[in-house]
Amino acid sequence: MAKEGTEIAEETEQMIDQKEPDNPVSAVVDSKEMRAVLLTGFGGLNKLKVTKKPMPEPQEGEVKIRVKACGLNFLDLMVRQGNIDNPPKTPLVPGFECSGIVESVGENTKGFEIGDRVMAFVNYNAWAEVVCTPLDFVYKIPDNMTFSEAAAFSMNFVTAYMMLFEVANLREGMSVLVHSAGGAVGQAVAQLCSTVPNVTVFGTASPFKHEAIKHSVTHLFDRNIDCVPEVKKISPDGVDIVLDCLCGENTGKGLTLLKPMGTYILYGSSNMVTGETKSFFSFAKSWWQVEKVNPIKLYEENKVMAGFSLLNLLFKQGGCNQVKTAVQKLLSLYDQKKIKPVVDSLWALEEVKEAMQRIHDRGNIGKLILDVEKSPTPLMANDSTETSEAGEEEEEQEGDKNTECPANSLRVKREKTARLVHISLSDLHCSAVTMAQSRLLLLVVCFSVLQSGYGHPSRSKKGVPVRQRATEDDDMRTQIDKLWQEVNSLKEMQALQTVCLRGIKAHRKCYLVSEQAKHYHEANEDCIAQGGTLAIPRDTIQNDELTDYAKRSSPASKDFWIGITDIVKEGQYVDVNSLPVTFFHWDRSKREPSGGKRESCVTLSLAAQGKWHDEVCRSQKKYICEYLIP
């Protein structure tokens, strides 16, 4: 019996030994989790959330990085919307660049040691506490470069460098036009141009950015106006290089501005982003506005048209060595203090929605950074930082608001005659909008066919005069423009019909209190989707009327978002149209505004009898939309 017991004990010990991993430390690491931003599906801001995910381990040839900072680009916003070619499958962790410290390396990975300070490109998955990426995409950073600067360096400066020096061959005495000069790439372009003697830089940017960036460019123009005649006044022959991240109608204008032997480079299409979610009609409008380029015309005018995508070059076209050479040259310029990344602001992972809204509003000057170690701005105890599940379900059920006819729920609450009138109007507007959109789509298709025919002339078209073709093009464009106006007008009528029946009329406006609480930016997007904006009281009378209406509509609510913020510049309050605010109604008993940079969005407080408070923008509150009556 003793022998049997001993054998059983030995056998048990052998079984335990077999179950234990060869590397117990590895088993512990595999069980660890990390924080990461997760994109659960394509759409609005509520598709983003911070969650726990298993921590990755490096494979052969990979480097594991403990992330300190991540870069946020306009491309990330387009990825969230699904507004790119061949979008990846969701759920996924967004982000393409980060900086941090090497935590471990995979087998056969040479050149990096644990503790190295690095920046890296990542094919998604960058917005997390830990990433693993091939060593070809990792670069050591100088000791005097902060992690925030490193995260603002890789994508933007490499893009700017490759376009200027590798594609366009920038040389002394040349001239450059860069759109979105206040953005991260725009500022990188301006700095790199300053390293070449006698380069003239023309830039476009929102007016509120002009003061901050006026010293980085030679000539600065309002992004909302046509800059072609303004540039021609200064340089009648045009410019040598055009860098376009907008696309749409700017493509034709950029080609028009080029000198002979000049180069136009497209590196983005931000004009396709108009709302929080992907819009087919914004895409269609941007598409048809792009001038269809005839290669023969480029040949005759000695002009070059090019495109540049850094991520495609890296991850699809094997351009690692080219990028590595560019990074080395850029780091040398950094060491010489000739260039320095411009960081707009730092955000915690939990504040990614606010950060993304800031870049959507074109409010940044330089780069937005997700600081992995930063704590989010604290909220009040009764505020929520997450969008409710009900809100997400509602968005999915609503679908495309461009073609939806709201207000049908009112029919059961009105008398028979009023219901019949309302139904007739609603059906009429829905039919009109749908018909106008169908006609618009048909014209876009016809226009593309015509343009295609002109680009590849057949025998039957050889006799068509060039002037006649140009006239036909102009007529088609005019018809499409008119239809755009018709669709927008009908949508406004539809929204006004709904709002004015449910809300109140005052001062040639209709106001409507929301039924659900949302973050500030989501609230404004909801108002815009219905044809309006967040309410903007312009005087005491309007403010008092809004207060009375809010009390009647939602007496249990404490405060409501209105369309005023100082997000762009602390203490400089503007409305949702970026216009300066001249009327204020602060609650001075609470020493408002009192939140500093933490609180940038304004509420109308019922508890304070309609006085204003500044609040954290990601707080969830009800809101008031306003709609102008034509």
N, C-alpha and C positions, 0 to 999 in steps of 0.2 A: 504493500500500500504506500509505504514511504517513497519507494522508487517511482511508482506511478505518479504520486504527487509532485515529485521533483521533475519528472519528465513533462508533466502538464505545465508546471511553472516556467520551465525553460522554453517550452513551445509558445506559451503566452508572451514571454519576453521577446522571442523572435518575431512574433506577429506585430507587437508594438513597434519594434525596431523597423520592420518593413513599412509600416504605415507612416513613420516619421519622415519628413522630407530631408533630402540630402543637405539642403541649405535652409535651416530654420529661419534665418533672417529674411530670406526672400519670401517665405510664406507670410511673415508678418507684414512685409511691405505690400504684398499683393492684396492683403485684406484692408489696407488703408483706403480712405476716401478723400476726395478733394472737392472744393467748391468750383463750380463752373457755371457760365451763362449758357442756358439751353434754349435753342430756337425750336419750339414744338411744332411749328407749321408756318407756312408763308402767310403774311398778312400784316396786321397792325402791331402796335407796341405790346399788346397783351399776349403776343406769341412768344415773348421773352420772359424767362424766369431764371433765378439762381437756384441751383439744386446741387445735390451731392452725387458724384460719379466715382467709379473705381479709378484709382490712380494708375496711370500707364507706366510700363517699364520699357526701357530702350531695347530695341532689337539690334541685330548686327548692323554696324555702320551708323547707328543713331546716337544722339545726345539727349539726355534727360535734363530738363531745365526747371529749376524752381523759379517760377515767374514772379517778377516784381512789378512790371508794368506792361500794358498792352496798348497798341494803337487802334484808334477808331477812325475809319475812313468812310467816305460817301458810298464806296462800293459795298460796305457792310450793310448800309441802309437798303441798297438795291437787292442784296442777297435776302434780307429779311422779307422784302416784298415778293421775292421770287421773280424779280424784274431783270433777270440776266438770262443769257443763252445757256441751255442745258443745266438748270439749277439742280443742286444735289438733293438727295433724299433727306427728309426730316424724320425724326429729330436729329439735330446736330449742334455742335458747339461752334459758334462763328469765330471770326478773327483770323488774320493772316500774318500778324507780326507781334513780336513780344521781346522783352529783355529780362534778364535775370541771372541766376548763378547756376553753373553746372553742378548737378547733384550726383550724376553717375553717367557712365558711357557703356554702350553695348560692346559686344565682341568685335575685334578688328577695327576699333574706332581710335584713330590716332590724331594727335594735334590738340586735344583738349584734355584738361585735368579737372578733377573735382575742385570746386572753388573758383574756377575761371568766371569772370564777368563777361557776359556775351549778349548779343542781340541776334534774333533769328527770324527767318521766314517760316511760316507754317501753312500747310495746305488745309485750312480750317483748323479748329480746335485751339486757337491761341488764347481765347478768353477763359482761362482756367488757371488754377494755382500751379499746375504742373503740366508740361508738354514734352513730347518726344518728337524729334524731327531729324532727318538725315544731316550728317555733319557738313555736307556741301552747302547747306542753307544757314549755317551758324558762323558768326564772326565775333572775334574778341573785340572788346571796346576799351578805349583808354581809361586810365584810372580817374581822370578828372571829368569824365562824362557821366552824368547821372543816369539812372535807369529810365527816368521819364524822358530825358533827351534821347536816349538810345531808341526807345519805342517810337519816338517822333522822327527818327533819323532814317531808318532803313527804307521804308516804302516810298516816302516822299522825295528824299534827296536822290535816291537811286533813279526813280522815275524822271525827275527833273534833269539829272546828269545825262542819262541815256538819250533823252529827247534832244537836249541842246547840243551835246558833243558827239554822240554816236550817230544820230539820225540826221540832224540839221547842220552839223559841222559849224557850230558857232565860232566866229572869228572876230578880231578887232574891227570896230567901226560898224558892226551890224546893228539891226534893230529888231526887237522882239515884241509881239503882242501876246499877252497871257490873260486869259479870262479867269475869273475868280482869284484875283491877285491876293486877296486877303486870306485865302485858304492855305492849308499846309503845303501843298505842291506849289501854289502861286508864290508863297514866301520863299520856298527853296529855289525856285526859278530866279527870283529877283536877286537872291544872295549869290547864286552861281554866276549870273550875268555880271555882277560887280567884280568878279575875279578876272574879267576880260576887259582890256582898256576900251574906252569910248563906245560902249554898248548902250543903246537907247532902249529903255523898257517902257512900253505902253501897257497899262493894266486896267481892267474893269473890276469894280467891286461895289457892294452896297454903300450908299452914302455915309452911313454911320461908321464905316470902317476907315474912311478916307483919312481922318486925322491920325489914326494909329499907324497907318502904313504909308503915308505920303512920302516919307524919306527913303523908302525902299524901292520906289519906282520913279521913273523920270516924268511920266505923264499919266494921270489917273482920271478915269471916267466913270460915270454912274452906270452900273450894270443894267439899269432899266431903260436906257436910251440906246439908240443906234450909234455906235461909236465910229462907224466907217467915215462919215463926213468930218468928224472931229479929228480923226487921225490924219485924214487927207489934208486938212488945213495946216497941220504941222509938218507932215511928210507927204507931199503931193504924189510921190512915186510909190507910196505904200511902205510895207515893212518886209524884212527878209524872212522872218519866222513867225508863224501863228501857232500858238498852243491852245487847243480847244478841248475843254472838258464838258462842254454844254451840248453840242450837236444841234440837230434841228436846223432852224433858219440861220444859225451862226456859221454853218458849214459854207454856204454860198457866199456869205459876207466875208469870211476869212479868205477864201480863194480870190475874191475881188480885190482884197487889200494886198495880196502878194506882189512883190516886185518880180521881174524876170529872174530866174534861178532861185526863187524863194521856195520855202518849204512849209506846207500846212500839215500839222500833226494832230490827229484826233486821238485823245486818250481817255475819253469818258463820254457819258450821255446823260448828264444830270437833269437835262430839260424834260426827260421822260418821267421824272418824279415830281408830282404835283400835290398829291395827298398822302395820307398815312398808308394806304394800300395801293396795290398795282391798279392802274387805270388803263383799260384798252384804248380809250379815246385819246388819252395823253400820248400813248405810244404811237397811235395812228397819226396824230397831228404832228408829232416830232418826225415821224418817218416821211410823211409827204412833204414836209418843209425842207428836207435835205435835198439840195440840188443834185440831180442826177448828172454825174460828171462824165463827159465824153473824153476818152483818152486822146483823141485827135486834138481836142482843144488844149489839153495840157501840153501836148507836143508842140503845138503852134505857139503857145504863150510861154514856153520854157518854165513851167511850174511843176513842183513836186507835191504830190498828195500822199501822205503816209499815215500809219496808225501805230500805236504803241500800247502794249499790255504787258506790264512787268510780270504779273503772275503767270500768264501763258508762257512767257519766255522762260521762266524758272521751272514751272511744273510740267509743261507739255512739250517744250521745244528744246530742252537741254542746254539752256543758256547760263548754267551755273558759273562757268569760268568768266564769261563776259561780265556778269554781275559782280563776281568776286573782285575783278580788276577795278570796276567802278567803285566798289566799297573801299578798297585800299586807297584810291586817289581821293575819295571824299574824306576819309579819316585823316589823311595828310593835310587837307585843307582845314579840317577841324582843329588839328594840332597847331596849325599856323594862325588860328583864330580868325580865319577868313570867312567861315560859315558857322552858324550855330542854330540848332532847331528852335523854332518858336512854339512854345507850349501854351495853348489857350487856357486849359483848365484840367484839373484832376478830378476823377470821379471814382467812387467805390463800385465794385461789381454790381451791388444792389441798386445803384443809381444809373444803370445802363440805359434805361428807358429815357430818363431826362437827358442824358448825354446824347443819345441818338436823336431826340427831338431838337436839341440845340443845333446839331449839324444839319438836320432837315430844314430848320428855319434859316440856315445860312448865317447863324449868329456867331460863329467861331472866327477868331483871328489866329491862325496857326492850327496846331494839332490838339485834338481832344485825346486824353489819356485815361485809360482805366487803371487805377492804382489798386493792385490786388490786396495790399495791406491796409488800405484806407478804410476807416469805418464810415458807414453811411451817415448822412445827416439825420439826427434823431427826430422823430415825429411826436406829435402829441399822443397821449394815451389812447384817444378815441379815433385816431387816424389809422388807416390801413395802407400798406405799401403794395398790396397785390390787387390786381383786378379780380373781381368776383367771378366765380364759375358761371353764374347767371349771365354776367356781362359777356363772357366769351360765347356762351350758347346763343345769346341774342345776336351777336355779330355774325355767327355762322348762319343763323336762320335768315338774317336780313339779306345776305348775299350782296349783289351789286346794287348799290343805292342809286346808281345813275339811271336805272330803268324801273325802279320800284315806285309804286304809287301808294304813299302813306295815307292816313286819315280815314281808312275804311271803317275803323272802330267807332267813329263818330256816328255812323248811320243808325246804330241801335239806340242812341241817346237823344235823337231829335224826332220831331214830329214828321209825319209822312211827307208833307210837302217839302219841308227843308231837306229831308233825306233824299228825295228824288232830285232836287236841285243839286245837292252836293255830289251825289253819285254821277249825275250827268257831267258836271264840271270835272270830276276826278277822271272819269273815263275819257272825256275829251282831251284832257291834258296828257294822260298816259298815252293815248293813241297818237297824239301829235308828236310827243317826244319820241316814241318808238318809230314813227314814220320818218321824222327828221333824221334820226340816227341811221335808219336804213338807207335813206337817200344819201347821207354823208358817206357811209361805207361804200355804197355803189360808186359814188364819184371818185373816192380815193382809189378804188380798184381800176376804174376807167383811166384815171390819170396815170397810174403806174403802167398800164398797158400802152398808153400813148407814149410815155417817156421811154419805155422799153423799145417801142417801134422806132423812135427817133435815134436811139443809141445804136440800133442795128438796122439801117435803112434797107428796104427791099427795092426791087426794080420799080414797083408801083409808086414808091414814094420819092423817087429821084427827082421828079418834077415839082415837088412841093417846095415853094420858096421858103427860105429861112425865116423871113419876116412873118409869113403866114403861120409857121410852126410856133414862133414866139407869141403871136397873138392868141393862138389856140391855147397855149400854156397859160397865158395870163387870164384868159376867160375861165379856164377850168379852176385856177387858183382863186379867182374872185368868187365863183360859185361855192367853192368849199368854205371860203371865209364867211360868206353869208350864211351857210348852213350851220357853221360853228356858232355864229351869233344867234341863229334861230333856236338851236338846241339849248344854249345857255339861257336864253330868254324864257323859253317854255319851262325849263327846270325851275327858274326863279318864280314864275307864275304858279307852278305847282306847289312849291314850298310855301309861298305866301298864302295861297288858298288854305293850306293845312294849318299854318301857324295862326293866321288871323282868326280862324274859327275856334281854335283851342286857347289862344293866349289873349293879349290885349293890343289895342292900337293906341299909339300916342306919338305925336310929333313926326308924322310921316314914316313911322316905323311900327313893326309888329314885334312883340316880345313873347317869349315862351320859356317857362321854367322846366328844367329837365325832370324826369321821373326817377333817374338813377344818379348815384354819385360816381364821379370819375376823377382821374388825375387831371391837372390843368390842361396839359397838351391834348389828352384824349377828348376832353370836353370841347376844346376849340375845334378839333378835327370833326367832331360830331356836328357842331353848328355849321361848319363849312360844308359838310356833306349834304346838309339840308338847305344850302343856299344862303346861309348867313354867317355871322361870326359871334363870338362872345360879346355880350352887351357892353357898350362903352358910354356911361353917363357923361354928358358934356356940360351939365350945369346942375344947380341945386334942385330945380324943378324935376328934371329927368331922374335924378338920383332918388328923390322922394317918391316919385311914381313907381320906380322899380322896387323900392323898399315896400311900399303898400301892396304891390302886386305879389311880391315874394311872400309876404305875410299871409295873404289870402290863399295863395296856391300851395304853400308848404309850410304851415305854421310851426311844425315840429323841427324844422331845420334851423341851424344856428347861423350859417353863413353860406354865401354863394360866390362862385368864381365870376369875375367880370374880366373884360378883355384888356387888362393893363398889367405890364410887367417891367422889371428892370433887369431881365436876364442878361441882356447883351452888355450893358455897362451899369455897374452898381450905382444906384442913386439917380440914374437917368431913366425916367419912366416913359414908356412908349405904349401905344395901343397895338392891337394885333395886326394893324396895317403898317407898323413901324413908324407911325407919325408921333411927334412929341405930344405929351398930354399937358394941357394948360389948366384943366380944372381938377382939383384934389379935394377929398373929403375925409381926411385922416382922423382916426380916433386919438386925439391928442391926450386924452385922459390915460391912455395906455402907452403914451409916448411912441405912437406909430408914425412912420415905419421904424421898426426896432430890430429887425432880424438880421441885418447885415447881408452878407453874401449867401447865407443859408436860406433866407426867405426872399423869394424874388417874384412871387405871383400874388395878385391883389384879390381880396374878397370883400364883398359887401356884407356887413354883419348886422343881422336882425337884433341880436342882443344889445348892440351899440346903436340902435335906432338908425341904421343905414350908414354908419361911419365905416371907413375902410381900414382893413388890416392887411399886412403883408404876411404871407404864409409860405411854407415849403411846397413847391409845385407838385410833388408826388403825393401829397395828401389827397384823399378822396372826398370830394364835396359835390353837392348839387351845383347847378350853374344856370345862367340865364342867357339865352340866345337872342340876338336881334336881327331883324330883316328889314332892309330898306324897301319902302313902297314906291314904285316908279311914279 
